[in-house]
Amino acid sequence: MSTSRILVLSASYGEGHNSAARALQAAFGEIPGVEVRMEDLFNEVAPRFDRLSRKGYLGLINHAPWAWKAAYSWLDRSMVATHLFEGLFAHRAALLRHVETFRPHAVCSTYPVYAWLFAQLRRRGVALPPIYTVVTDALTINSLWYRAPAERWFVTDEGSAAALHRVGLPPARVTVSGFPVALNFADRAADLVPPEVAAGVSQRILYMINSGNASVLETTERLIRQPGREVTITAGRNEELRKKLVRMAQGAPARVEVLGWTQRVPELLMTHHLVISKAGGATTQESINALCPMIVNQIVPGQEEGNWELLKTHGAGAYAETPDAIAQTVDAAFAHGGAQLARWRQALKTLARPAAARSIARQVLDERAAAALVQDAGRSRRSESPMSAT
């Protein structure tokens, strides 16, 4: 059996890109006869600058979201913005180096800039494998995702596909695959099931804290003051905040578990009634595929607006920004036997595609196999022609 080599490209500007890339790497990697590599060229080429720019990005979205929205809109509209990518000499060279050494049969990109680097190399006459763009935004998709050519675009939902059709992408080149979430969601164990709302069953609430939430302690106080609740809080890598939350939880009426950075997020989402978090691409899509309704407490202007729009359009969650609004929304969700939760969860079922990573992997490999058959047939015809025999 011949080996198919797949290169997956990502970048750390938002967890959604890396989350999708890791899921694709796992999906390709479990298929016999496939060798897969995942690379982040931005971290590889300039790791220190990459860290500083990501820190600056977080600072901008948390402290000056209006400035980020203006920059995001400019990137979407400007025909000049993409010329900046011409200056990524080292990234272009690194991409070419990986293509020449690994010799992939196909490339899957979860970050839009790579398709632009591909286009630059092709204009210089470099022969490259097909590139597949896996769009990690929903509905409000920045034009950077589709202005550079790709073999195919994979999108999260029908509304996102319609958005790409409206800007001129052929329907045959756009596939509604779902967001490639971790394979845990497709292979969920029998005990990882969404809890029901019933007498004697604790209200299980997951609060995933993000770096830009200034009302964390006040929101936590509202959530843990009621008995009959199990509140799980993830504080990320903020150890000082984690310790404060642990002190708050001592003696609280609710049962509280405070975690730092954790790899248990898929398990937590699949075993809680609802999650409170910002509308990041990975978190939103993981909550959808866990069938865990989300109360969105922050939306980064630009790329996250579509994630909330997706939930709102399908009646699959709520938006509540202040501690009081969050507490009231949680109470309303559990009222009347959890009727609102049940409606949200039913709506999530129409969006969930937990096997998206495997679906994308299979389609890429099927198209690679079909292209190989066409090439083989062409070579066979040429070898059999009278001209080639003379």
The 8 nearest C-alpha neighbors of each residue, nearest first, counted from 0:
[[1, 2, 32, 31, 3, 33, 368, 30],
 [2, 0, 3, 32, 33, 4, 31, 34],
 [1, 3, 32, 33, 4, 0, 34, 31],
 [4, 2, 33, 34, 32, 104, 5, 1],
 [3, 5, 103, 34, 104, 35, 33, 2],
 [6, 4, 35, 103, 105, 106, 104, 34],
 [5, 7, 106, 36, 35, 103, 37, 107],
 [8, 6, 37, 107, 106, 108, 36, 38],
 [9, 7, 108, 38, 37, 39, 107, 109],
 [8, 10, 39, 109, 110, 17, 16, 20],
 [11, 9, 39, 12, 16, 110, 17, 41],
 [10, 12, 13, 17, 14, 16, 9, 53],
 [13, 11, 10, 53, 14, 16, 56, 15],
 [14, 12, 15, 11, 16, 17, 279, 10],
 [13, 15, 17, 16, 18, 11, 281, 12],
 [14, 16, 281, 280, 18, 13, 17, 19],
 [17, 15, 109, 19, 14, 18, 9, 110],
 [18, 16, 20, 19, 14, 15, 9, 21],
 [17, 19, 15, 21, 20, 16, 14, 22],
 [20, 18, 179, 22, 16, 17, 21, 180],
 [19, 21, 17, 23, 22, 18, 9, 24],
 [22, 20, 24, 18, 23, 19, 17, 25],
 [21, 23, 181, 25, 19, 20, 24, 180],
 [24, 22, 26, 20, 356, 25, 21, 27],
 [23, 25, 21, 27, 22, 26, 28, 20],
 [24, 26, 28, 22, 23, 27, 21, 29],
 [27, 25, 23, 357, 28, 24, 29, 356],
 [28, 26, 24, 25, 29, 30, 360, 23],
 [29, 27, 25, 26, 30, 24, 35, 33],
 [28, 30, 27, 26, 25, 31, 33, 24],
 [31, 29, 28, 27, 33, 32, 26, 34],
 [32, 30, 33, 29, 28, 2, 34, 27],
 [31, 33, 2, 3, 30, 1, 0, 34],
 [34, 32, 3, 2, 31, 30, 4, 28],
 [33, 35, 4, 3, 5, 28, 32, 2],
 [36, 34, 5, 4, 6, 28, 24, 33],
 [37, 35, 6, 7, 5, 38, 24, 34],
 [36, 38, 7, 8, 6, 24, 35, 39],
 [39, 37, 8, 40, 9, 7, 36, 6],
 [38, 40, 9, 10, 41, 42, 8, 43],
 [41, 39, 43, 42, 44, 38, 90, 93],
 [42, 40, 43, 44, 39, 45, 49, 10],
 [41, 43, 46, 40, 49, 45, 39, 44],
 [44, 42, 40, 41, 45, 46, 39, 38],
 [43, 45, 41, 42, 40, 46, 90, 89],
 [44, 46, 48, 42, 47, 43, 49, 41],
 [45, 47, 42, 49, 48, 43, 50, 44],
 [48, 46, 50, 49, 45, 51, 42, 52],
 [49, 47, 51, 45, 50, 46, 52, 42],
 [48, 50, 46, 52, 47, 51, 42, 45],
 [51, 49, 53, 47, 48, 52, 54, 46],
 [52, 50, 54, 48, 53, 49, 55, 47],
 [51, 53, 55, 49, 54, 50, 48, 56],
 [54, 52, 56, 50, 55, 51, 12, 49],
 [55, 53, 51, 57, 52, 56, 50, 58],
 [54, 56, 52, 58, 53, 57, 59, 51],
 [55, 57, 53, 59, 54, 58, 52, 60],
 [58, 56, 54, 60, 59, 55, 61, 53],
 [57, 59, 55, 61, 56, 60, 62, 54],
 [58, 60, 63, 56, 57, 62, 61, 64],
 [59, 61, 64, 57, 58, 63, 62, 67],
 [60, 62, 211, 58, 59, 57, 63, 64],
 [63, 61, 59, 58, 60, 64, 211, 57],
 [62, 64, 59, 65, 66, 60, 61, 67],
 [65, 63, 60, 67, 66, 59, 68, 61],
 [64, 66, 68, 63, 67, 69, 300, 60],
 [67, 65, 69, 64, 68, 63, 70, 59],
 [66, 68, 64, 70, 69, 65, 71, 60],
 [67, 69, 71, 65, 300, 66, 70, 301],
 [68, 70, 66, 72, 67, 71, 73, 65],
 [71, 69, 67, 73, 72, 68, 74, 66],
 [72, 70, 68, 74, 73, 69, 67, 301],
 [73, 71, 75, 69, 74, 70, 68, 76],
 [72, 74, 70, 76, 75, 71, 77, 69],
 [75, 73, 71, 72, 77, 76, 80, 70],
 [74, 76, 72, 142, 141, 73, 77, 71],
 [77, 75, 73, 74, 72, 78, 142, 80],
 [76, 78, 79, 80, 73, 74, 75, 81],
 [77, 79, 80, 81, 76, 82, 74, 75],
 [80, 78, 77, 82, 81, 83, 74, 76],
 [81, 79, 82, 77, 78, 83, 74, 73],
 [80, 82, 83, 84, 79, 78, 85, 74],
 [83, 81, 84, 85, 80, 79, 86, 78],
 [84, 82, 81, 85, 86, 80, 79, 87],
 [85, 83, 86, 82, 87, 81, 115, 116],
 [84, 86, 83, 82, 87, 88, 119, 81],
 [87, 85, 84, 88, 83, 82, 89, 90],
 [86, 88, 90, 84, 85, 89, 91, 83],
 [89, 87, 91, 86, 90, 92, 85, 84],
 [88, 90, 92, 91, 87, 93, 44, 86],
 [89, 91, 93, 87, 92, 88, 94, 40],
 [90, 92, 94, 88, 89, 93, 116, 87],
 [91, 93, 89, 95, 90, 94, 96, 88],
 [94, 92, 96, 90, 95, 91, 89, 97],
 [95, 93, 91, 97, 96, 92, 90, 98],
 [94, 96, 98, 92, 93, 97, 99, 91],
 [95, 97, 93, 99, 94, 98, 100, 92],
 [98, 96, 94, 100, 99, 95, 101, 93],
 [97, 99, 102, 95, 96, 101, 100, 103],
 [98, 100, 96, 102, 97, 101, 95, 103],
 [99, 101, 97, 102, 98, 96, 95, 103],
 [100, 102, 98, 97, 103, 99, 4, 6],
 [103, 101, 98, 99, 100, 104, 4, 97],
 [104, 102, 4, 5, 105, 101, 6, 98],
 [103, 105, 4, 128, 5, 3, 102, 106],
 [106, 104, 129, 5, 128, 103, 130, 6],
 [105, 107, 130, 6, 5, 7, 131, 129],
 [108, 106, 131, 7, 130, 132, 8, 6],
 [109, 107, 8, 132, 110, 7, 133, 131],
 [108, 110, 133, 16, 9, 20, 134, 132],
 [111, 109, 9, 108, 112, 16, 10, 113],
 [112, 110, 144, 113, 114, 143, 109, 108],
 [113, 111, 115, 114, 110, 116, 143, 84],
 [114, 112, 116, 115, 111, 117, 110, 108],
 [113, 115, 117, 116, 112, 147, 111, 118],
 [116, 114, 118, 112, 113, 117, 147, 119],
 [115, 117, 113, 119, 118, 114, 91, 120],
 [118, 116, 114, 120, 115, 119, 121, 113],
 [117, 119, 115, 121, 116, 120, 122, 114],
 [120, 118, 116, 122, 117, 121, 115, 123],
 [121, 119, 123, 117, 122, 118, 125, 116],
 [120, 122, 125, 124, 118, 123, 119, 117],
 [123, 121, 119, 124, 120, 118, 125, 117],
 [124, 122, 120, 121, 125, 119, 118, 126],
 [123, 125, 121, 122, 126, 120, 119, 127],
 [126, 124, 121, 120, 123, 127, 122, 95],
 [127, 125, 124, 121, 128, 120, 123, 98],
 [128, 126, 125, 129, 121, 98, 117, 120],
 [127, 129, 105, 104, 130, 103, 106, 126],
 [130, 128, 105, 150, 106, 127, 131, 149],
 [129, 131, 106, 149, 150, 107, 105, 128],
 [132, 130, 107, 151, 150, 149, 106, 152],
 [131, 133, 152, 108, 107, 134, 109, 149],
 [134, 132, 153, 109, 108, 152, 135, 131],
 [133, 135, 154, 136, 153, 132, 109, 144],
 [134, 136, 133, 15, 280, 16, 109, 178],
 [137, 135, 134, 140, 302, 280, 305, 138],
 [136, 138, 305, 306, 159, 139, 140, 155],
 [137, 139, 159, 305, 140, 158, 162, 136],
 [140, 138, 305, 137, 141, 304, 302, 136],
 [141, 139, 138, 136, 137, 142, 144, 302],
 [140, 142, 75, 143, 144, 139, 302, 74],
 [141, 143, 75, 144, 145, 146, 140, 76],
 [144, 142, 141, 146, 145, 111, 75, 147],
 [143, 145, 111, 142, 141, 146, 134, 147],
 [144, 146, 147, 142, 143, 148, 163, 149],
 [145, 147, 143, 142, 144, 148, 115, 114],
 [146, 148, 115, 145, 114, 149, 118, 144],
 [149, 147, 146, 114, 145, 118, 150, 115],
 [150, 148, 151, 130, 131, 132, 147, 114],
 [149, 151, 131, 130, 129, 148, 172, 152],
 [152, 150, 172, 131, 149, 173, 132, 153],
 [151, 153, 173, 132, 133, 131, 174, 172],
 [152, 154, 133, 174, 176, 175, 173, 134],
 [155, 153, 175, 134, 176, 156, 177, 174],
 [154, 156, 177, 178, 175, 176, 137, 159],
 [157, 155, 159, 175, 158, 154, 177, 160],
 [156, 158, 160, 159, 161, 175, 155, 154],
 [159, 157, 161, 160, 156, 138, 162, 137],
 [160, 158, 138, 162, 161, 157, 156, 137],
 [159, 161, 157, 163, 162, 158, 164, 154],
 [160, 162, 164, 158, 159, 163, 157, 165],
 [163, 161, 159, 165, 160, 164, 158, 138],
 [164, 162, 160, 166, 165, 161, 168, 159],
 [163, 165, 161, 168, 167, 166, 162, 170],
 [166, 164, 162, 163, 167, 161, 168, 160],
 [167, 165, 163, 164, 168, 162, 145, 161],
 [166, 168, 164, 165, 169, 163, 170, 162],
 [167, 169, 164, 163, 166, 170, 172, 173],
 [170, 168, 171, 172, 164, 167, 173, 163],
 [171, 169, 173, 172, 164, 168, 174, 160],
 [170, 172, 169, 173, 174, 151, 168, 152],
 [171, 173, 151, 170, 169, 152, 174, 168],
 [174, 172, 152, 170, 171, 151, 153, 160],
 [175, 173, 153, 176, 154, 152, 172, 160],
 [176, 174, 154, 156, 155, 177, 153, 157],
 [175, 177, 355, 174, 153, 154, 155, 359],
 [176, 178, 155, 355, 352, 175, 156, 154],
 [177, 179, 155, 180, 355, 284, 176, 135],
 [180, 178, 356, 355, 19, 22, 177, 23],
 [179, 181, 22, 178, 19, 285, 182, 353],
 [182, 180, 22, 183, 184, 179, 21, 18],
 [181, 183, 184, 185, 186, 180, 22, 354],
 [184, 182, 186, 181, 187, 185, 265, 266],
 [183, 185, 187, 182, 353, 186, 181, 289],
 [184, 186, 353, 354, 182, 183, 187, 181],
 [187, 185, 183, 184, 182, 188, 353, 354],
 [188, 186, 184, 183, 185, 191, 189, 192],
 [187, 189, 191, 190, 186, 192, 183, 184],
 [188, 190, 191, 187, 192, 186, 193, 269],
 [189, 191, 188, 192, 187, 270, 193, 269],
 [192, 190, 188, 189, 269, 270, 187, 266],
 [191, 193, 190, 270, 269, 194, 189, 188],
 [192, 194, 270, 269, 271, 272, 195, 290],
 [195, 193, 272, 192, 270, 271, 196, 203],
 [194, 196, 197, 193, 272, 200, 337, 341],
 [197, 195, 337, 336, 200, 194, 198, 333],
 [198, 196, 200, 195, 199, 336, 337, 201],
 [197, 199, 200, 196, 201, 336, 195, 202],
 [198, 200, 197, 201, 227, 196, 202, 228],
 [201, 199, 197, 198, 202, 196, 195, 227],
 [202, 200, 228, 227, 203, 229, 199, 196],
 [201, 203, 228, 229, 204, 227, 200, 272],
 [202, 204, 229, 271, 272, 201, 230, 228],
 [205, 203, 230, 273, 271, 272, 274, 229],
 [206, 204, 274, 231, 230, 232, 275, 273],
 [205, 207, 232, 275, 274, 231, 208, 276],
 [208, 206, 233, 276, 232, 275, 205, 209],
 [207, 209, 234, 233, 206, 276, 210, 212],
 [210, 208, 211, 212, 207, 277, 276, 234],
 [209, 211, 212, 208, 61, 57, 213, 235],
 [210, 212, 61, 209, 213, 62, 60, 57],
 [213, 211, 214, 210, 209, 215, 208, 297],
 [212, 214, 215, 211, 216, 210, 217, 209],
 [215, 213, 217, 212, 216, 218, 322, 321],
 [216, 214, 218, 217, 213, 212, 219, 208],
 [217, 215, 219, 218, 214, 220, 244, 213],
 [216, 218, 220, 219, 214, 215, 322, 221],
 [217, 219, 322, 221, 215, 220, 216, 214],
 [218, 220, 216, 222, 221, 217, 215, 223],
 [219, 221, 217, 218, 222, 223, 216, 224],
 [222, 220, 218, 219, 224, 223, 326, 217],
 [221, 223, 219, 220, 224, 218, 326, 225],
 [224, 222, 253, 220, 225, 221, 251, 219],
 [223, 225, 252, 221, 222, 220, 253, 251],
 [226, 224, 223, 252, 253, 227, 228, 222],
 [227, 225, 253, 252, 228, 224, 223, 254],
 [228, 226, 201, 253, 202, 225, 229, 254],
 [229, 227, 202, 253, 201, 226, 203, 230],
 [228, 230, 254, 203, 255, 253, 202, 201],
 [229, 231, 204, 255, 205, 203, 228, 254],
 [232, 230, 256, 205, 255, 257, 206, 204],
 [231, 233, 206, 257, 207, 258, 205, 256],
 [234, 232, 258, 207, 259, 235, 208, 257],
 [235, 233, 259, 208, 241, 237, 258, 232],
 [234, 236, 260, 259, 237, 233, 208, 261],
 [235, 237, 260, 238, 259, 234, 241, 240],
 [238, 236, 240, 235, 239, 234, 241, 259],
 [239, 237, 241, 240, 236, 242, 259, 234],
 [238, 240, 242, 241, 237, 243, 244, 236],
 [241, 239, 243, 238, 242, 237, 244, 234],
 [240, 242, 238, 244, 239, 243, 234, 245],
 [243, 241, 245, 239, 244, 240, 238, 246],
 [244, 242, 240, 246, 245, 241, 247, 239],
 [243, 245, 247, 241, 246, 242, 248, 240],
 [244, 246, 242, 248, 247, 243, 257, 241],
 [245, 247, 243, 244, 248, 249, 242, 241],
 [248, 246, 244, 245, 249, 243, 251, 220],
 [247, 249, 245, 251, 246, 255, 244, 250],
 [250, 248, 246, 247, 251, 245, 255, 244],
 [249, 251, 248, 252, 247, 253, 246, 254],
 [250, 252, 248, 253, 249, 223, 224, 254],
 [253, 251, 226, 224, 225, 223, 250, 254],
 [254, 252, 226, 228, 223, 251, 225, 229],
 [253, 255, 229, 228, 230, 252, 256, 251],
 [256, 254, 230, 231, 229, 248, 253, 257],
 [255, 257, 231, 232, 230, 258, 254, 229],
 [256, 258, 232, 231, 233, 245, 255, 241],
 [259, 257, 233, 232, 234, 256, 260, 261],
 [258, 260, 235, 234, 233, 236, 261, 241],
 [259, 261, 235, 236, 258, 234, 233, 262],
 [262, 260, 263, 259, 264, 258, 235, 233],
 [261, 263, 264, 260, 265, 266, 267, 259],
 [264, 262, 266, 261, 265, 267, 268, 260],
 [263, 265, 267, 266, 262, 268, 261, 269],
 [266, 264, 268, 267, 263, 269, 183, 184],
 [265, 267, 269, 263, 264, 268, 270, 191],
 [268, 266, 264, 270, 269, 265, 263, 271],
 [269, 267, 265, 266, 270, 271, 289, 291],
 [268, 270, 289, 266, 267, 193, 191, 192],
 [269, 271, 193, 267, 268, 192, 191, 194],
 [272, 270, 203, 273, 268, 204, 269, 193],
 [271, 273, 203, 194, 204, 291, 193, 202],
 [274, 272, 292, 291, 204, 271, 293, 205],
 [273, 275, 205, 293, 206, 204, 294, 292],
 [274, 276, 294, 206, 293, 295, 207, 205],
 [277, 275, 207, 295, 296, 208, 274, 206],
 [276, 278, 297, 295, 296, 279, 298, 209],
 [277, 279, 298, 283, 303, 295, 306, 307],
 [280, 278, 282, 281, 277, 283, 303, 15],
 [279, 281, 15, 283, 282, 284, 278, 135],
 [280, 282, 15, 284, 283, 279, 285, 18],
 [283, 281, 285, 279, 284, 280, 286, 278],
 [284, 282, 286, 280, 285, 281, 278, 279],
 [283, 285, 287, 281, 286, 282, 280, 288],
 [284, 286, 282, 288, 287, 283, 281, 289],
 [285, 287, 291, 289, 283, 284, 288, 290],
 [288, 286, 284, 290, 285, 289, 347, 351],
 [287, 289, 351, 285, 290, 353, 286, 284],
 [288, 290, 269, 286, 291, 287, 268, 285],
 [291, 289, 287, 288, 344, 347, 286, 292],
 [290, 292, 286, 273, 289, 268, 272, 287],
 [293, 291, 273, 316, 343, 344, 290, 274],
 [294, 292, 274, 316, 275, 273, 295, 291],
 [293, 295, 275, 317, 318, 316, 274, 296],
 [294, 296, 318, 277, 276, 297, 293, 278],
 [295, 297, 320, 319, 277, 276, 318, 294],
 [298, 296, 277, 295, 320, 278, 299, 276],
 [299, 297, 278, 303, 277, 300, 304, 296],
 [298, 300, 303, 60, 301, 297, 304, 64],
 [301, 299, 68, 304, 298, 303, 302, 64],
 [300, 302, 68, 304, 303, 71, 299, 72],
 [301, 303, 304, 136, 300, 305, 299, 139],
 [304, 302, 306, 299, 305, 298, 278, 301],
 [303, 305, 307, 306, 301, 302, 300, 308],
 [304, 306, 308, 139, 138, 137, 303, 307],
 [307, 305, 309, 303, 308, 304, 137, 278],
 [306, 308, 310, 309, 305, 304, 311, 278],
 [309, 307, 305, 311, 306, 310, 312, 304],
 [310, 308, 306, 312, 307, 311, 305, 313],
 [311, 309, 315, 307, 313, 308, 312, 316],
 [312, 310, 308, 314, 313, 309, 307, 315],
 [313, 311, 309, 310, 314, 308, 315, 307],
 [312, 314, 315, 310, 311, 346, 309, 347],
 [315, 313, 311, 312, 316, 310, 343, 346],
 [316, 314, 343, 310, 346, 313, 347, 311],
 [315, 317, 293, 292, 310, 294, 343, 314],
 [318, 316, 294, 295, 319, 293, 311, 315],
 [317, 319, 295, 294, 296, 320, 316, 307],
 [320, 318, 325, 296, 324, 295, 321, 294],
 [319, 321, 296, 297, 324, 325, 318, 322],
 [320, 322, 324, 323, 325, 319, 296, 214],
 [323, 321, 218, 325, 324, 326, 217, 320],
 [324, 322, 326, 325, 321, 327, 221, 218],
 [323, 325, 327, 321, 319, 326, 322, 328],
 [326, 324, 319, 322, 328, 323, 327, 321],
 [325, 327, 323, 329, 328, 324, 221, 322],
 [328, 326, 330, 324, 329, 325, 331, 323],
 [329, 327, 331, 325, 330, 326, 324, 332],
 [328, 330, 332, 326, 331, 327, 325, 333],
 [331, 329, 327, 328, 332, 333, 334, 326],
 [330, 332, 334, 328, 329, 333, 327, 339],
 [333, 331, 339, 329, 340, 330, 334, 337],
 [332, 334, 337, 330, 331, 336, 329, 335],
 [335, 333, 331, 337, 336, 332, 330, 338],
 [336, 334, 337, 338, 333, 339, 331, 332],
 [335, 337, 334, 338, 196, 333, 197, 339],
 [336, 338, 333, 340, 334, 339, 335, 196],
 [339, 337, 341, 340, 336, 335, 342, 334],
 [340, 338, 332, 342, 341, 337, 343, 333],
 [339, 341, 343, 337, 332, 342, 338, 344],
 [340, 342, 338, 344, 339, 343, 345, 337],
 [343, 341, 339, 345, 340, 344, 346, 338],
 [344, 342, 315, 340, 346, 345, 341, 316],
 [343, 345, 347, 341, 346, 342, 290, 340],
 [344, 346, 342, 348, 347, 343, 341, 349],
 [347, 345, 343, 315, 344, 348, 349, 313],
 [348, 346, 344, 350, 349, 345, 287, 315],
 [347, 349, 351, 345, 346, 350, 344, 290],
 [348, 350, 347, 346, 351, 345, 313, 352],
 [351, 349, 347, 348, 352, 287, 156, 346],
 [350, 352, 288, 348, 287, 349, 353, 347],
 [353, 351, 177, 354, 355, 288, 350, 176],
 [354, 352, 185, 288, 184, 355, 351, 180],
 [353, 355, 185, 357, 352, 356, 358, 182],
 [356, 354, 179, 358, 177, 176, 357, 352],
 [357, 355, 179, 23, 359, 358, 354, 26],
 [358, 356, 360, 26, 359, 355, 354, 361],
 [357, 359, 355, 361, 356, 360, 362, 354],
 [360, 358, 362, 356, 357, 361, 355, 363],
 [361, 359, 357, 363, 358, 362, 27, 356],
 [360, 362, 364, 358, 359, 363, 365, 357],
 [361, 363, 365, 359, 364, 360, 366, 358],
 [364, 362, 366, 360, 365, 361, 367, 359],
 [363, 365, 367, 361, 366, 362, 368, 360],
 [364, 366, 362, 368, 367, 363, 361, 369],
 [367, 365, 369, 363, 368, 364, 370, 362],
 [366, 368, 364, 370, 365, 369, 363, 371],
 [369, 367, 365, 371, 366, 370, 364, 372],
 [370, 368, 366, 372, 371, 367, 365, 373],
 [369, 371, 373, 367, 372, 368, 366, 374],
 [370, 372, 374, 368, 369, 373, 375, 367],
 [373, 371, 375, 369, 370, 374, 376, 368],
 [372, 374, 376, 370, 371, 375, 377, 369],
 [373, 375, 371, 377, 376, 372, 378, 370],
 [376, 374, 372, 378, 377, 373, 371, 379],
 [375, 377, 379, 373, 374, 378, 372, 380],
 [378, 376, 374, 380, 379, 375, 373, 381],
 [379, 377, 381, 375, 376, 380, 382, 374],
 [378, 380, 376, 382, 377, 381, 375, 383],
 [381, 379, 383, 377, 382, 378, 384, 376],
 [380, 382, 378, 384, 383, 379, 377, 387],
 [381, 383, 379, 380, 384, 387, 378, 388],
 [382, 384, 380, 381, 379, 385, 387, 388],
 [383, 385, 381, 387, 386, 382, 380, 388],
 [386, 384, 388, 387, 383, 389, 382, 381],
 [387, 385, 388, 389, 384, 381, 383, 382],
 [386, 388, 384, 385, 389, 382, 381, 383],
 [389, 387, 385, 386, 384, 382, 383, 381],
 [388, 386, 387, 385, 384, 382, 383, 381]]
